[in-house]
Amino acid sequence: MTIFSTESLWQAIYDRLGTDSGLMAQISGIFDPAPEGASLPYLTIGEGSARDWSAKNFTGQEHLLDIHIWSGKRGGGEVRTLADQVSGLLMGQNLILAGHQMVGLEFIFFENFFDGDGEVRHGILRFRARTIQTI
């Protein structure tokens, strides 16, 4: 029995994004982490945290997770477009989790900036997900 839904949630997000042909036609892949020399643009499913969100009648977790968008374009348009697509693919979806049920997925924030080298555009989308154990 899996008490935590972290891996299942990450996999469900990867599966949802990775099976969208429109998104996949615009990026070189979805990575964790990106391989050395990966072609831009691409996504990484990055940092996250989980905390207990249980109550008297259920066992649950609240997750904060980041999806990173990496682009070689100087302007922010490509990152914004990809952020809109990613959000549209995730929001309002009932993601299937092993041993858990998605209760909610909320958008928290979006940032779009140049990475430290000044050449790569970096976008971060943060989401909050709440899950409950079903077994």
N, C-alpha and C positions, 0 to 999 in steps of 0.2 A: 504494500500500500504506500502510495506517495503522499506525504503530508503536504509538501510544498509544491506549488504549481509553476515555479519559475521556469524550468526547462521546457515544460509543456507550453507555457505562454510564449516563450521566445520562438519555439518551433512553429506554433500556430501563426505567429506574425510572419515569420520567414515564409511559410507555405502560402499564406494569403498574398503576400507581395510577389513571391517568386512565380506564382501561377498566372499572374496578370500579364498577358502578352504585350499590351500597350506599354506598360512600365518597363518590362524586360527589353523591349525593342530600343529603349532610350538609354539604358545603362549597361555597363559591362558585367555587372553582377551584384549580388548581395553577399557580403563577407563578414566574418568575425574571427580574426581580423583580416584586413585586405592583404593579399599577397604582394610581395615586393614587385613593383613595376606594373600593377594593375592599371588598365586603361580607364581614364576618366570619361564620363562621370560614373560613379558607383555609390552604393549604399553600404553602410555598416550598421549592424544592430549592436549597439555599444553598451555603455554603462547602464546599470540598473540597481535598484535596491528593492527589498521586500520587507514588510513588517506584518506583524500579526494584526488581523482585522476580524478576529473571532468574536462571537457573541454567545449567549447561553445556549442557543439552539443550532449553531453551525460553527464550523472551523473555516476560517477564511484568511486570505492575504490581500494586502494592498501593495501594488508594485508601481514603482516609478521607473520608466525605461526611456532610453534615448535612441533615436534613429538618426544617424549622421548621413549627410549628403555631401559628396565630394565632387567638385567640378573644376575644370580647367578654364572655364570662361571668365573673362575679366568682370563682366557685369553680373549682377545677381539674378537675372531673369531665369536662367536654367535652374538654379537652386530653388527659386520660388515656385516654378512650374512643377518640379519634382516633389516639392513639399506638399503642394496642393494635391497631386496625384496620390502620394502616400497617405495623406490624411483622409482623402476620399475613399481609399481602399480599406481603411481600418475603422473609421467612425461608423457607428450604427451596425456593425457586423457582429454576428454571434459566432465568435471564433470557437472552434472545437478544441477542447483541452482534455487530455487523458486524466481521468479521475477527478476532474474539477469542472465547474461551470463558470463562464464569464458572467459577471453581474453588471459590469459597466466598464467602458473604456472612454476616457475623457482626454481631450487635448489640453495641455498645460501651457506650452509656449513654443515659439519658433524664433530662432536667431539665424542671421545670415551675415557672414563676415569673411575676411581673408584669413587664412591660416598663417602661422608664424613666418612662413617663407615669402609671403606677399604674392605668390603665384597661384595658389590653389584656393578656390572659394569653398567655404565650409558652412553648411547649414546644419542646425540641430533642431530636431523635433522632439519634444518631451510629452509623454503620455502617462496618465495614471490609469491603472487597470485594477479592478477588484474581482477576486475569484472566491468561490466557495468549494469546499471539498464535497464530492458527491458519493464517495464510497467509504 
